Amino acid sequence: MAGDLLKPDAGGLYCAAGDFWIDPLRPVPRAVITHAHADHARAGSGEYYAAEAGLPVLRQRVGQDNDLVSRRYGEHFELGDTRITLFPAGHILGSATVRIESEEGAWGVSGDFKRDPDPTCRPFEPFDCDVWLTECTFGLPVYRWPPTETVIGQVLDWWRECAGVGRPAVLFCYALGKAQRLLSELDRHERPGRIWLHGAMQALTRCYREQGIPMPDTHAVGEAGKGEDYGRDLVLAPPSAAGSPWMKRFRNHSTGFVSGWMRIRGNRRRRGYDRGFVLSDHADWPGLVDTAADMRSGRVITIHGDGTALAGYLQEQGLAAESWNLRETLSAS
């Protein structure tokens, strides 16, 4: 990796020319953050640079308002001997990819991204770079996403079935990004009942509403009256709530889980959900492959997942491709 603009070290992905880390794995003096998910945005760093649209949710996650520096998509700014530009990643509200220019050339870095349409965030924008560091959370050919409208139709059919027999439909999904995307998609359809939110989703959903993203009315489970009847309703909750005492209030409920991991049917059975819905905020296999071509880079490095299959496939397509495991680097230091 001699001469590389970015290198993995004990803090994560480090750029010596700009003296900053991208999505550091532990507190560092200066961080460039791609988005506000907890595995990319951690509290304790000295200074954070992030896309302007993502600041409200990032503030909720790191709680360091005075240390947050926002930049508009497409706006150039300098750190050390580098020029940085943030582009929309299409992952969640305010998510970004990072383009870094220096004497070493131009490098592009993804935190997480997707290519499917999402009414809650700006779509992914490709850009030219010499080296592309790509996430590969779903880096196997089996991961191919069905159309979003098909999945939302499946969710609504399940909800209607539950409502028809007076059974609460409890749908597990990630509190930031997935919950709000589901709400925005459901806003376009007639619904059989009310929608309730787990407390972990309340403040984050409010951030989305304040950015003008249309979503249906929701109710806070924590503010429900004693003996509330949820029989015709949909309840959104984080996966951590599954099997907890919190679930006891939803008598005779049915459970579902929304995730790209539901593409493998055995995952639903092992996790004990009644229904699994395949909807992801990450790129699927075709999205990963197509994006590597769209970036027009001669070298691709996989990060954030097992990139062995993707790197091997891209090598067969004539690209120089390799995998970096940032977490192994940290644990070995």
Secondary structure, DSSP 8 states (H G I E B T S, - for coil): -TT-S-EEETTEEEETTTTEEES-SS--SSEE-S--STTT--TT-S-EEEEGGGHHHHHHHH--GGGEEEE-TT-EEEETTEEEEEEE-SSSTT-EEEEEEETTEEEEEESS---S--TTS--------SEEEEE-TT-STT-----HHHHHHHHHHHHHHHHHTT--EEEE--TTTHHHHHHHHHTTS--SS-EEE-HHHHHHHHHHHHTT------EEGGG--TT---TT-EEEE-GGGTTSGGGGGSTT-EEEEESGGGGSHHHHHHHT-SEEE---SS--HHHHHHHHHHTT-SEEEEESS--HHHHHHHHHTT-EEEE--HHHHHHH-
